[in-house]
Amino acid sequence: MKEILDTVTAFFKRLFEKDFTIKILSLIAAVIIWFVVSVSAYPTIDRVIYNVPVTVDMQGTYAEAHNFQVVSQNVTEVNVYIKGERGEIGDLTADELKVTASAENVINADGYSLPLDVECTSGKNFTLTKITPSDQPSSAIEYVTVDFDEIITKEVSIRPLMDNVHIAQGFISDADDVVIAPDKIEVTGPKDEIDAINDVYFYIEAEGELSGTYEYTAVDPVIYSKGIPVSNEEEITFSRSSFNVSIPILQKQTLPLSVTISNAPESFNSDAYMEKLTFSVSELEVAAPVDSIKDIPSLNIGTIDMREVDIGSVFTFSTADFLPEGYQNLSSIDTVSVTCPSEGLYKITMTIRGSSVQVVNAPPQFDYNIITSGFTLFFIGSEESIEKLSYIDVVSKIDLINYELEARDYKFPVTFSTPAYDDVWCIGSDGVLSPKATVTVTLKS
């Protein structure tokens, strides 16, 4: 071989001493001859293919069936050292190599050392010499360390954090009243971490002091695990990153309380009677949307039916029942009691004959015969009025204005009033709120 090389070298040396064109052609020929000689003399070469990605193969494995995913991997790129025929691997690239770590033996969410396998996707043949991490080429490896975890998805509620919100004086806002759309979010990630998540919050940012409903788009949720904020790790993902938020701002107001009187006799002075009522609290501190509270003079807590009122009767009303929708009770008061007057009032029992009952607004084509013989009632009023009251002062009537009648028997409610006295009312002696009379209705001949 040495003799061949010496002969070729001497030949080209003589050529370069002659014509320049011949020199160029000779050079090209020399390269070709050199390549042929090199291939013939050195047919096998060593090569290094740099920065080949390492993939974890879970196809058809237990890990894939149980939704395991790789959460960490100590080596992600390697250098592959190979030996082979020059014509086979001389132009081999990293794109033609596939380096995999098989997860066929992974059965738990844990760390594993997985063996590496090198495959040529273009079908070229070579001998694998060694594999080294791309960032540590001096260390040969056969395995990579891979951590697996079961990946799950859980739906959790979204809650606002209002630490950075400033409310104007005389107004309030409660995080429980904040409207979030959507109000739930799906979080996906490693099972242990997702199981520990009990809330997802976001911070509300608002410039200046708020005195009216504030709406905006919130972003960047904050994960809370067991009540403690945690950093949003990359392996935890959200189903969405923004939310429409509406923050109702309520105005505080202290409102006087009032009641309504119902079913009092026509002549009864309800206003004078209401002035004698005693409230357990006279006013209530509430908060409500500005538009619904600014023109309200008082807060009506309910109705007192005069057919139920005795001397000193007490009626109790729950704040949960009488507060309008959107109102908040800022006091610690859950019920309000209203006590009816007892001083200076007297009660007598009186029987009113059925024959004295008048039928008004009656259709003229019928005759009306009251069957009920009479009614026993309690009349309550001031001492002066009760002393003078007699049955001739009582007006009893049945109003048929809203009835469609036919010939048969009916039971109609009877109302009683004392037109001469504006401080007298009556209640049924048997506890019936509206005594009824049996009336036979017949067509006129």
Disulfide bonds with the S-S distance in Angstrom:
none
